[in-house]
Amino acid sequence: MQYSQKVLDHFMKPHNIGKIENPDAEATEGSPACGDQISIYLKINAKTQVIEDIKFQSYGCASNIATGSIITDIAMGKTLKEAKKIGWKEAADALDGLPPIKMHCSVLAVDTLHKAIKDYEVKHNLAEADKFNKETIVEELKKVIYPQVGEDIVTLKMVKYAGFENGVAIIDLEIPKFDEHRDNVVEEIREHLEHYKEIKEVKITI
């Protein structure tokens, strides 16, 4: 697997690593059991809404550590409004690219940053907590990356149907049986959806 020099640099000497004591906001996403996890901690200026300090801790591969490092660099000094606009492709581009099979690490880092910002906004009555609905499921599916090309499964039109009925998330996929990444995609979908307390069961048909 070929990594860019920037990925290797951030992996070998990650920036902003560690934990902020008494952070203004924090979030943890992913799971060590599934291979990758990241936690992000924020210190925010209450008057200017500027991120004055940001730290991360991660468990996982070189890409996971590198994306945690670069995303904290990008977010440092930005306002919350600016930081919310940071996308996973921007993070990957800042590392001079990631192997397609590792693009999900960029998604994980950016998603965790956005969750930490949301944590701050909800705590300070700047936003309401997200309400769970069918669109929540679709948004989570947009974070599931097809490893062969490094693009999400919604954009690639692999999702034929996504619904939610009586506590059951129903996902209908269009991926050939011979596709070597099929099981990986199914596992990723479950990882993204099963942590929602509203979802009692995830049904995936292919």
N, CA, C and O of each residue as an XYZ file, in Angstrom:
824
protein
N       0.848     -1.198      0.000
C       0.000      0.000      0.000
C       0.881      1.244      0.000
O       1.774      1.377      0.838
N       0.633      2.151     -0.935
C       1.465      3.345     -1.095
C       0.853      4.535     -0.365
O      -0.282      4.927     -0.631
N       1.626      5.103      0.561
C       1.205      6.314      1.259
C       2.013      7.498      0.756
O       3.173      7.346      0.375
N       1.400      8.682      0.752
C       2.137      9.896      0.396
C       3.124     10.228      1.517
O       3.006      9.728      2.636
N       4.096     11.080      1.193
C       5.071     11.483      2.210
C       4.389     12.229      3.351
O       4.795     12.111      4.507
N       3.338     13.008      3.022
C       2.625     13.746      4.074
C       1.924     12.803      5.052
O       1.917     13.048      6.258
N       1.332     11.723      4.527
C       0.702     10.742      5.412
C       1.749     10.145      6.345
O       1.518     10.016      7.548
N       2.896      9.783      5.789
C       3.964      9.188      6.596
C       4.486     10.175      7.636
O       4.767      9.796      8.773
N       4.614     11.453      7.238
C       5.102     12.473      8.184
C       4.137     12.637      9.361
O       4.562     12.688     10.515
N       2.843     12.720      9.063
C       1.849     12.909     10.129
C       1.676     11.641     10.957
O       1.314     11.712     12.131
N       1.930     10.488     10.356
C       1.870      9.229     11.106
C       3.058      9.113     12.066
O       2.892      8.746     13.230
N       4.253      9.430     11.567
C       5.463      9.291     12.383
C       5.545     10.364     13.474
O       5.996     10.096     14.587
N       5.100     11.590     13.139
C       5.153     12.687     14.109
C       3.822     13.436     14.085
O       3.738     14.549     13.567
N       2.787     12.821     14.646
C       1.457     13.454     14.609
C       1.411     14.759     15.397
O       2.053     14.900     16.438
N       0.636     15.710     14.874
C       0.449     17.003     15.532
C      -0.766     16.936     16.466
O      -1.693     16.155     16.248
N      -0.738     17.767     17.501
C      -1.912     17.961     18.375
C      -2.397     16.661     19.019
O      -3.593     16.495     19.258
N      -1.494     15.762     19.295
C      -1.916     14.493     19.883
C      -2.016     14.630     21.403
O      -1.229     15.345     22.023
N      -2.979     13.947     21.985
C      -3.149     13.992     23.430
C      -4.590     14.287     23.814
O      -5.503     14.157     22.998
N      -4.778     14.679     25.042
C      -6.117     14.931     25.572
C      -6.136     16.270     26.294
O      -5.210     16.582     27.042
N      -7.170     17.058     26.082
C      -7.357     18.326     26.792
C      -8.130     18.044     28.078
O      -9.213     17.460     28.043
N      -7.579     18.455     29.192
C      -8.298     18.307     30.458
C      -9.434     19.328     30.508
O      -9.246     20.494     30.161
N     -10.586     18.892     30.933
C     -11.775     19.754     30.999
C     -12.042     20.465     29.669
O     -12.105     21.693     29.627
N     -12.198     19.709     28.597
C     -12.456     20.332     27.292
C     -13.826     20.989     27.250
O     -14.729     20.614     27.998
N     -13.974     21.967     26.372
C     -15.284     22.584     26.167
C     -16.208     21.661     25.384
O     -17.431     21.764     25.479
N     -15.613     20.760     24.610
C     -16.396     19.796     23.835
C     -15.508     18.623     23.463
O     -14.286     18.747     23.381
N     -16.141     17.488     23.242
C     -15.383     16.301     22.823
C     -16.322     15.331     22.116
O     -17.543     15.412     22.246
N     -15.727     14.422     21.371
C     -16.492     13.379     20.694
C     -15.567     12.212     20.398
O     -14.372     12.388     20.165
N     -16.143     11.017     20.412
C     -15.416      9.803     20.051
C     -16.255      9.030     19.051
O     -17.446      8.804     19.267
N     -15.630      8.627     17.959
C     -16.312      7.856     16.930
C     -15.460      6.652     16.546
O     -14.249      6.629     16.768
N     -16.125      5.648     15.962
C     -15.435      4.434     15.571
C     -15.415      3.422     16.692
O     -16.064      3.606     17.721
N     -14.672      2.358     16.492
C     -14.609      1.286     17.477
C     -13.310      0.508     17.315
O     -12.977      0.096     16.204
N     -12.560      0.296     18.418
C     -11.343     -0.511     18.329
C     -11.623     -1.913     17.792
O     -10.777     -2.511     17.127
N     -12.810     -2.431     18.086
C     -13.173     -3.773     17.622
C     -13.233     -3.832     16.102
O     -12.964     -4.874     15.503
N     -13.589     -2.703     15.478
C     -13.687     -2.646     14.014
C     -12.401     -2.133     13.372
O     -12.278     -2.107     12.147
N     -11.446     -1.725     14.205
C     -10.142     -1.350     13.661
C      -9.726      0.092     13.834
O      -8.530      0.362     13.943
N     -10.661      1.039     13.865
C     -10.294      2.456     13.953
C     -11.197      3.197     14.920
O     -12.411      2.996     14.939
N     -10.584      4.060     15.727
C     -11.347      4.919     16.636
C     -10.579      6.219     16.810
O      -9.348      6.228     16.810
N     -11.310      7.311     16.956
C     -10.665      8.601     17.188
C     -11.495      9.421     18.169
O     -12.725      9.411     18.126
N     -10.797     10.131     19.054
C     -11.430     11.076     19.976
C     -10.854     12.462     19.708
O      -9.651     12.610     19.495
N     -11.707     13.464     19.719
C     -11.272     14.849     19.496
C     -11.767     15.711     20.645
O     -12.911     15.591     21.083
N     -10.883     16.586     21.129
C     -11.175     17.475     22.263
C     -10.969     18.921     21.823
O     -10.003     19.230     21.124
N     -11.878     19.809     22.233
C     -11.833     21.205     21.803
C     -11.818     22.177     22.979
O     -12.482     21.958     23.992
N     -11.045     23.259     22.825
C     -11.136     24.441     23.678
C     -11.588     25.586     22.778
O     -10.947     25.884     21.771
N     -12.692     26.224     23.147
C     -13.311     27.200     22.264
C     -13.490     28.539     22.990
O     -13.944     28.579     24.133
N     -13.130     29.620     22.319
C     -13.336     30.955     22.866
C     -14.831     31.269     22.822
O     -15.429     31.327     21.748
N     -15.419     31.468     23.975
C     -16.870     31.644     24.059
C     -17.353     32.902     23.330
O     -18.481     32.935     22.839
N     -16.504     33.941     23.258
C     -16.910     35.190     22.612
C     -16.767     35.127     21.094
O     -17.658     35.550     20.357
N     -15.634     34.594     20.639
C     -15.355     34.611     19.200
C     -15.750     33.313     18.500
O     -15.804     33.260     17.272
N     -16.028     32.253     19.292
C     -16.346     30.929     18.730
C     -15.169     30.337     17.949
O     -15.357     29.497     17.069
N     -13.961     30.781     18.280
C     -12.759     30.268     17.616
C     -12.207     29.059     18.379
O     -12.165     29.055     19.610
N     -11.789     28.043     17.634
C     -11.151     26.873     18.237
C      -9.719     27.263     18.613
O      -8.856     27.401     17.746
N      -9.480     27.437     19.911
C      -8.173     27.904     20.376
C      -7.220     26.747     20.658
O      -6.002     26.924     20.637
N      -7.762     25.582     20.919
C      -6.916     24.396     21.104
C      -7.719     23.168     20.687
O      -8.933     23.096     20.875
N      -7.009     22.218     20.121
C      -7.648     20.979     19.675
C      -6.634     19.856     19.796
O      -5.475     20.003     19.406
N      -7.077     18.746     20.336
C      -6.218     17.571     20.506
C      -6.992     16.341     20.045
O      -8.221     16.344     19.980
N      -6.233     15.282     19.724
C      -6.889     14.031     19.356
C      -6.130     12.839     19.908
O      -4.923     12.895     20.146
N      -6.866     11.767     20.104
C      -6.306     10.461     20.430
C      -6.897      9.470     19.442
O      -8.076      9.557     19.101
N      -6.083      8.531     18.983
C      -6.610      7.591     18.004
C      -6.100      6.180     18.259
O      -5.055      5.955     18.869
N      -6.888      5.259     17.765
C      -6.522      3.846     17.777
C      -6.730      3.345     16.360
O      -7.842      3.403     15.835
N      -5.671      2.855     15.741
C      -5.858      2.349     14.393
C      -4.598      2.413     13.560
O      -3.486      2.379     14.085
N      -4.785      2.505     12.254
C      -3.699      2.404     11.287
C      -3.020      3.753     11.064
O      -3.391      4.756     11.673
N      -2.018      3.762     10.178
C      -1.285      4.989      9.855
C      -2.212      6.071      9.308
O      -2.066      7.246      9.643
N      -3.167      5.674      8.466
C      -4.099      6.650      7.884
C      -4.980      7.286      8.951
O      -5.281      8.478      8.886
N      -5.389      6.490      9.930
C      -6.240      7.006     11.000
C      -5.492      8.060     11.821
O      -6.049      9.105     12.155
N      -4.241      7.780     12.140
C      -3.431      8.725     12.910
C      -3.146      9.975     12.072
O      -3.240     11.096     12.572
N      -2.800      9.779     10.808
C      -2.471     10.920      9.937
C      -3.678     11.830      9.717
O      -3.537     13.053      9.722
N      -4.856     11.251      9.525
C      -6.041     12.090      9.302
C      -6.441     12.822     10.579
O      -6.915     13.956     10.512
N      -6.260     12.194     11.738
C      -6.508     12.886     12.997
C      -5.581     14.079     13.156
O      -5.991     15.142     13.621
N      -4.320     13.889     12.763
C      -3.330     14.955     12.853
C      -3.650     16.109     11.910
O      -3.623     17.271     12.316
N      -3.955     15.791     10.644
C      -4.193     16.859      9.658
C      -5.505     17.595      9.923
O      -5.589     18.803      9.698
N      -6.525     16.888     10.394
C      -7.810     17.542     10.613
C      -7.725     18.512     11.796
O      -8.392     19.547     11.798
N      -6.916     18.185     12.789
C      -6.740     19.114     13.912
C      -5.928     20.326     13.475
O      -6.171     21.436     13.950
N      -4.965     20.127     12.575
C      -4.223     21.262     12.019
C      -5.156     22.199     11.259
O      -5.093     23.417     11.424
N      -6.018     21.626     10.428
C      -6.926     22.429      9.601
C      -7.916     23.208     10.468
O      -8.229     24.363     10.182
N      -8.405     22.561     11.531
C      -9.449     23.177     12.362
C      -8.907     24.224     13.332
O      -9.630     25.141     13.721
N      -7.637     24.094     13.725
C      -7.056     25.017     14.700
C      -7.162     26.462     14.221
O      -6.739     26.787     13.111
N      -7.731     27.334     15.069
C      -7.834     28.754     14.747
C      -9.058     29.134     13.933
O      -9.303     30.315     13.686
N      -9.818     28.148     13.521
C     -11.035     28.438     12.758
C     -12.208     28.673     13.712
O     -12.203     28.203     14.849
N     -13.217     29.412     13.226
C     -14.457     29.529     13.989
C     -15.229     28.213     13.849
O     -14.932     27.407     12.967
N     -16.196     28.006     14.701
C     -17.010     26.793     14.608
C     -17.710     26.724     13.258
O     -17.816     25.654     12.659
N     -18.188     27.875     12.781
C     -18.876     27.913     11.491
C     -17.940     27.470     10.368
O     -18.343     26.723      9.476
N     -16.701     27.927     10.414
C     -15.719     27.545      9.399
C     -15.349     26.077      9.518
O     -15.230     25.380      8.511
N     -15.165     25.604     10.750
C     -14.744     24.216     10.968
C     -15.818     23.221     10.544
O     -15.511     22.100     10.140
N     -17.077     23.637     10.638
C     -18.170     22.744     10.230
C     -18.178     22.507      8.722
O     -18.776     21.542      8.247
N     -17.519     23.382      7.974
C     -17.488     23.248      6.519
C     -16.357     22.335      6.035
O     -16.291     22.007      4.851
N     -15.475     21.928      6.939
C     -14.374     21.045      6.554
C     -14.944     19.689      6.145
O     -15.706     19.078      6.894
N     -14.574     19.226      4.966
C     -15.067     17.943      4.469
C     -13.983     16.878      4.435
O     -12.793     17.182      4.517
N     -14.408     15.626      4.313
C     -13.431     14.533      4.353
C     -12.517     14.531      3.132
O     -11.371     14.089      3.225
N     -12.999     15.014      1.995
C     -12.136     15.081      0.811
C     -11.065     16.151      0.990
O      -9.940     15.993      0.517
N     -11.415     17.244      1.677
C     -10.435     18.294      1.961
C      -9.313     17.739      2.836
O      -8.137     18.030      2.614
N      -9.692     16.935      3.837
C      -8.688     16.342      4.723
C      -7.770     15.401      3.952
O      -6.554     15.420      4.142
N      -8.349     14.583      3.086
C      -7.549     13.652      2.286
C      -6.629     14.407      1.337
O      -5.469     14.031      1.170
N      -7.135     15.470      0.712
C      -6.328     16.268     -0.213
C      -5.154     16.923      0.509
O      -4.063     17.043     -0.048
N      -5.386     17.348      1.757
C      -4.322     17.999      2.532
C      -3.177     17.034      2.832
O      -2.059     17.457      3.125
N      -3.465     15.738      2.758
C      -2.436     14.707      2.959
C      -1.867     14.224      1.626
O      -1.163     13.216      1.569
N      -2.179     14.957      0.554
C      -1.778     14.543     -0.803
C      -2.374     13.194     -1.174
O      -1.761     12.398     -1.885
N      -3.587     12.955     -0.676
C      -4.320     11.747     -1.042
C      -4.129     10.588     -0.086
O      -3.137     10.506      0.637
N      -5.113      9.690     -0.103
C      -5.075      8.453      0.673
C      -5.392      7.296     -0.266
O      -6.102      7.489     -1.253
N      -4.887      6.107      0.016
C      -5.316      4.946     -0.771
C      -6.835      4.804     -0.654
O      -7.369      5.004      0.437
N      -7.549      4.467     -1.726
C      -9.012      4.355     -1.669
C      -9.512      3.502     -0.510
O     -10.535      3.814      0.098
N      -8.800      2.439     -0.207
C      -9.238      1.529      0.856
C      -9.093      2.155      2.247
O      -9.622      1.632      3.228
N      -8.372      3.282      2.324
C      -8.168      3.966      3.600
C      -8.930      5.293      3.685
O      -8.795      6.018      4.670
N      -9.722      5.612      2.667
C     -10.430      6.888      2.645
C     -11.422      7.016      3.803
O     -11.746      8.127      4.222
N     -11.902      5.886      4.319
C     -12.855      5.942      5.437
C     -12.236      6.595      6.671
O     -12.961      7.117      7.518
N     -10.902      6.574      6.784
C     -10.248      7.207      7.937
C     -10.453      8.718      7.911
O     -10.623      9.345      8.956
N     -10.438      9.300      6.713
C     -10.689     10.729      6.573
C     -12.122     11.066      6.975
O     -12.371     12.072      7.640
N     -13.058     10.216      6.566
C     -14.464     10.390      6.939
C     -14.616     10.339      8.463
O     -15.325     11.154      9.053
N     -13.944      9.376      9.085
C     -14.038      9.206     10.535
C     -13.518     10.437     11.272
O     -14.147     10.906     12.221
N     -12.370     10.962     10.837
C     -11.777     12.121     11.508
C     -12.678     13.345     11.398
O     -12.907     14.040     12.388
N     -13.191     13.612     10.199
C     -14.044     14.784      9.982
C     -15.367     14.629     10.720
O     -15.868     15.591     11.303
N     -15.931     13.438     10.700
C     -17.192     13.190     11.394
C     -17.029     13.423     12.891
O     -17.915     13.989     13.531
N     -15.913     12.995     13.449
C     -15.664     13.182     14.889
C     -15.520     14.656     15.221
O     -16.034     15.113     16.242
N     -14.827     15.410     14.368
C     -14.714     16.853     14.565
C     -16.095     17.502     14.565
O     -16.400     18.312     15.440
N     -16.925     17.153     13.596
C     -18.272     17.732     13.507
C     -19.117     17.356     14.724
O     -19.907     18.165     15.210
N     -18.949     16.131     15.211
C     -19.702     15.702     16.402
C     -19.253     16.484     17.632
O     -20.079     16.832     18.475
N     -17.950     16.767     17.746
C     -17.447     17.549     18.880
C     -18.003     18.976     18.831
O     -18.388     19.536     19.857
N     -18.039     19.551     17.632
C     -18.617     20.900     17.475
C     -20.095     20.891     17.855
O     -20.570     21.796     18.540
N     -20.810     19.880     17.414
C     -22.231     19.760     17.747
C     -22.416     19.631     19.260
O     -23.355     20.189     19.828
N     -21.523     18.900     19.896
C     -21.559     18.738     21.355
C     -21.478     20.108     22.030
O     -22.222     20.385     22.970
N     -20.575     20.961     21.550
C     -20.435     22.306     22.116
C     -21.692     23.135     21.872
O     -22.198     23.793     22.781
N     -22.187     23.099     20.647
C     -23.340     23.921     20.294
C     -24.581     23.533     21.097
O     -25.337     24.402     21.532
N     -24.790     22.246     21.293
C     -25.954     21.794     22.069
C     -25.808     22.209     23.531
O     -26.769     22.674     24.145
N     -24.603     22.041     24.092
C     -24.349     22.410     25.492
C     -24.581     23.898     25.744
O     -25.007     24.288     26.831
N     -24.298     24.731     24.734
C     -24.389     26.185     24.902
C     -25.619     26.783     24.205
O     -25.679     27.983     23.937
N     -26.596     25.913     23.920
C     -27.871     26.352     23.329
C     -27.692     27.119     22.017
O     -28.458     28.029     21.701
N     -26.669     26.730     21.267
C     -26.445     27.331     19.955
C     -27.107     26.508     18.851
O     -27.256     26.966     17.719
N     -27.498     25.290     19.205
C     -28.164     24.396     18.255
C     -28.932     23.352     19.036
O     -28.647     23.095     20.205
N     -29.904     22.757     18.380
C     -30.651     21.674     19.002
C     -30.010     20.339     18.650
O     -29.380     20.194     17.602
N     -30.178     19.382     19.525
C     -29.674     18.042     19.245
C     -30.368     17.496     17.998
O     -31.558     17.732     17.787
N     -29.629     16.777     17.189
C     -30.205     16.222     15.967
C     -31.330     15.247     16.302
O     -31.212     14.431     17.216
N     -32.418     15.346     15.549
C     -33.529     14.411     15.720
C     -33.364     13.256     14.748
O     -33.072     13.449     13.568
N     -33.558     12.056     15.266
C     -33.359     10.873     14.430
C     -34.547     10.676     13.496
O     -35.703     10.737     13.914
N     -34.234     10.437     12.210
C     -35.268     10.092     11.237
C     -34.612      9.347     10.070
O     -33.435      8.991     10.130
N     -35.367      9.126      9.045
C     -34.836      8.401      7.884
C     -33.630      9.118      7.280
O     -32.680      8.479      6.829
N     -33.675     10.455      7.276
C     -32.561     11.216      6.699
C     -31.267     10.994      7.476
O     -30.177     11.071      6.910
N     -31.390     10.718      8.777
C     -30.212     10.404      9.580
C     -29.513      9.172      9.020
O     -28.286      9.130      8.932
N     -30.296      8.177      8.644
C     -29.747      6.941      8.080
C     -29.049      7.232      6.759
O     -27.948      6.739      6.513
N     -29.685      8.032      5.909
C     -29.092      8.369      4.610
C     -27.777      9.114      4.796
O     -26.803      8.849      4.092
N     -27.751     10.052      5.749
C     -26.529     10.810      6.006
C     -25.410      9.894      6.488
O     -24.250     10.089      6.125
N     -25.747      8.898      7.303
C     -24.734      7.939      7.763
C     -24.226      7.080      6.610
O     -23.043      6.747      6.552
N     -25.121      6.723      5.694
C     -24.706      5.921      4.535
C     -23.756      6.707      3.632
O     -22.935      6.116      2.930
N     -23.864      8.028      3.649
C     -22.949      8.865      2.868
C     -21.535      8.851      3.435
O     -20.592      9.318      2.796
N     -21.401      8.309      4.644
C     -20.075      8.205      5.274
C     -19.461      6.811      5.095
O     -18.342      6.553      5.538
N     -20.203      5.930      4.447
C     -19.688      4.575      4.184
C     -18.969      4.589      2.843
O     -19.573      4.857      1.804
N     -17.684      4.301      2.878
C     -16.846      4.410      1.685
C     -16.650      3.046      1.020
O     -16.333      2.059      1.682
N     -16.844      3.010     -0.295
C     -16.557      1.799     -1.059
C     -15.040      1.744     -1.275
O     -14.488      2.607     -1.957
N     -14.359      0.741     -0.704
C     -12.892      0.744     -0.633
C     -12.165      0.767     -1.974
O     -11.045      1.272     -2.058
N     -12.774      0.237     -3.004
C     -12.056      0.131     -4.274
C     -11.798      1.486     -4.934
O     -10.773      1.682     -5.588
N     -12.741      2.420     -4.756
C     -12.594      3.712     -5.430
C     -12.527      4.894     -4.477
O     -12.265      6.015     -4.915
N     -12.757      4.676     -3.181
C     -12.659      5.762     -2.214
C     -13.771      6.780     -2.295
O     -13.550      7.963     -2.036
N     -14.983      6.332     -2.656
C     -16.155      7.212     -2.739
C     -17.284      6.580     -1.945
O     -17.296      5.368     -1.730
N     -18.244      7.410     -1.504
C     -19.303      6.869     -0.654
C     -20.340      6.102     -1.474
O     -20.507      6.340     -2.670
N     -21.037      5.171     -0.802
C     -21.943      4.249     -1.492
C     -23.221      4.919     -1.987
O     -23.885      4.389     -2.878
N     -23.581      6.083     -1.423
C     -24.760      6.805     -1.907
C     -24.438      7.480     -3.237
O     -25.202      7.380     -4.198
N     -23.296      8.168     -3.281
C     -22.864      8.804     -4.526
C     -22.700      7.771     -5.644
O     -23.013      8.044     -6.802
N     -22.208      6.586     -5.285
C     -21.999      5.517     -6.270
C     -23.288      4.782     -6.632
O     -23.279      3.850     -7.437
N     -24.406      5.217     -6.022
C     -25.728      4.634     -6.295
C     -25.790      3.132     -5.979
O     -26.449      2.358     -6.673
N     -25.096      2.756     -4.929
C     -25.150      1.369     -4.461
C     -26.315      1.138     -3.506
O     -26.657     -0.005     -3.202
N     -26.928      2.228     -3.031
C     -28.063      2.132     -2.111
C     -29.353      2.263     -2.921
O     -29.666      3.339     -3.430
N     -30.090      1.173     -3.036
C     -31.357      1.192     -3.769
C     -32.485      1.724     -2.896
O     -33.413      2.365     -3.391
N     -32.403      1.455     -1.590
C     -33.468      1.894     -0.675
C     -32.901      2.003      0.736
O     -32.082      1.185      1.157
N     -33.346      3.015      1.448
C     -33.007      3.168      2.864
C     -34.264      3.620      3.593
O     -34.864      4.634      3.235
N     -34.659      2.875      4.608
C     -35.872      3.215      5.340
C     -35.750      2.887      6.810
O     -34.765      2.300      7.258
N     -36.779      3.279      7.559
C     -36.802      3.041      9.003
C     -38.235      2.776      9.430
O     -39.107      3.634      9.291
N     -38.469      1.574      9.954
C     -39.817      1.189     10.372
C     -39.772      0.429     11.696
O     -39.102     -0.598     11.811
N     -40.495      0.946     12.694
C     -40.638      0.264     13.984
C     -39.305     -0.169     14.577
O     -39.153     -1.297     15.045
N     -38.346      0.742     14.550
C     -37.048      0.459     15.158
C     -36.091     -0.325     14.279
O     -34.989     -0.663     14.710
N     -36.499     -0.618     13.054
C     -35.656     -1.406     12.144
C     -35.166     -0.523     10.996
O     -35.965      0.068     10.269
N     -33.842     -0.443     10.844
C     -33.256      0.246      9.692
C     -33.179     -0.759      8.553
O     -32.607     -1.839      8.700
N     -33.762     -0.393      7.416
C     -33.828     -1.316      6.272
C     -32.997     -0.724      5.131
O     -33.289      0.363      4.634
N     -31.962     -1.454      4.728
C     -31.068     -0.996      3.679
C     -31.048     -2.036      2.560
O     -30.776     -3.213      2.796
N     -31.338     -1.589      1.353
C     -31.291     -2.474      0.181
C     -30.128     -2.003     -0.705
O     -30.140     -0.884     -1.218
N     -29.131     -2.871     -0.873
C     -27.923     -2.523     -1.621
C     -27.878     -3.213     -2.976
O     -28.496     -4.256     -3.193
N     -27.139     -2.605     -3.862
C     -26.886     -3.221     -5.155
C     -25.377     -3.402     -5.315
O     -24.688     -2.536     -5.855
N     -24.879     -4.543     -4.835
C     -23.460     -4.896     -4.940
C     -23.388     -6.352     -5.387
O     -23.990     -7.212     -4.744
N     -22.675     -6.654     -6.462
C     -22.615     -8.031     -6.954
C     -22.062     -9.010     -5.919
O     -21.223     -8.642     -5.098
N     -22.528    -10.243     -5.961
C     -22.085    -11.270     -5.017
C     -20.588    -11.522     -5.102
O     -19.955    -11.858     -4.101
N     -20.024    -11.363     -6.286
C     -18.596    -11.648     -6.468
C     -17.697    -10.501     -6.009
O     -16.474    -10.636     -6.023
N     -18.286     -9.377     -5.602
C     -17.502     -8.209     -5.199
C     -16.762     -8.493     -3.889
O     -17.389     -8.811     -2.879
N     -15.452     -8.379     -3.906
C     -14.640     -8.708     -2.726
C     -14.834     -7.711     -1.582
O     -14.477     -8.010     -0.442
N     -15.390     -6.540     -1.865
C     -15.581     -5.519     -0.820
C     -16.991     -5.540     -0.228
O     -17.319     -4.735      0.645
N     -17.804     -6.448     -0.699
C     -19.201     -6.492     -0.284
C     -19.366     -6.640      1.226
O     -20.102     -5.871      1.845
N     -18.696     -7.607      1.818
C     -18.811     -7.848      3.258
C     -18.293     -6.659      4.065
O     -18.835     -6.330      5.120
N     -17.228     -6.013      3.553
C     -16.669     -4.855      4.232
C     -17.672     -3.709      4.277
O     -17.796     -3.028      5.295
N     -18.393     -3.495      3.170
C     -19.400     -2.431      3.107
C     -20.529     -2.711      4.088
O     -20.981     -1.808      4.792
N     -20.984     -3.954      4.138
C     -22.056     -4.337      5.059
C     -21.625     -4.100      6.513
O     -22.402     -3.595      7.324
N     -20.390     -4.468      6.829
C     -19.870     -4.273      8.186
C     -19.796     -2.791      8.536
O     -20.125     -2.391      9.653
N     -19.359     -1.978      7.566
C     -19.277     -0.530      7.783
C     -20.654      0.074      8.038
O     -20.804      0.941      8.900
N     -21.655     -0.380      7.293
C     -23.013      0.129      7.481
C     -23.490     -0.180      8.900
O     -24.039      0.686      9.582
N     -23.281     -1.393      9.326
C     -23.705     -1.777     10.683
C     -22.989     -0.942     11.738
O     -23.599     -0.514     12.717
N     -21.706     -0.715     11.537
C     -20.933      0.082     12.494
C     -21.489      1.499     12.600
O     -21.548      2.067     13.690
N     -21.896      2.069     11.463
C     -22.406      3.440     11.460
C     -23.804      3.551     12.069
O     -24.146      4.590     12.635
N     -24.602      2.512     11.964
C     -26.002      2.611     12.375
C     -26.302      2.038     13.758
O     -27.205      2.521     14.441
N     -25.563      1.021     14.177
C     -25.954      0.300     15.386
C     -25.769      1.089     16.673
O     -26.311      0.701     17.708
N     -25.014      2.195     16.636
C     -24.841      2.958     17.875
C     -26.007      3.912     18.151
O     -26.057      4.537     19.210
N     -26.940      4.027     17.205
C     -28.133      4.853     17.443
C     -29.118      4.082     18.308
O     -29.514      2.967     17.965
N     -29.508      4.669     19.416
C     -30.408      3.977     20.347
C     -31.783      3.743     19.729
O     -32.509      2.840     20.144
N     -32.140      4.562     18.732
C     -33.447      4.409     18.085
C     -33.508      3.158     17.211
O     -34.589      2.642     16.928
N     -32.338      2.675     16.786
C     -32.289      1.512     15.899
C     -32.124      0.233     16.721
O     -31.109      0.036     17.389
N     -33.115     -0.611     16.662
C     -33.073     -1.886     17.384
C     -32.482     -3.019     16.527
O     -31.957     -4.006     17.042
N     -32.588     -2.839     15.213
C     -32.112     -3.875     14.300
C     -31.758     -3.239     12.958
O     -32.411     -2.299     12.504
N     -30.714     -3.773     12.341
C     -30.315     -3.319     10.996
C     -30.509     -4.479     10.034
O     -29.869     -5.521     10.175
N     -31.384     -4.302      9.061
C     -31.629     -5.332      8.044
C     -31.039     -4.868      6.717
O     -31.436     -3.837      6.174
N     -30.090     -5.639      6.206
C     -29.431     -5.290      4.953
C     -29.676     -6.390      3.938
O     -29.361     -7.553      4.193
N     -30.229     -6.037      2.802
C     -30.426     -7.007      1.722
C     -29.578     -6.590      0.526
O     -29.414     -5.406      0.230
N     -29.044     -7.605     -0.150
C     -28.174     -7.340     -1.301
C     -28.655     -8.193     -2.469
O     -28.074     -8.140     -3.553
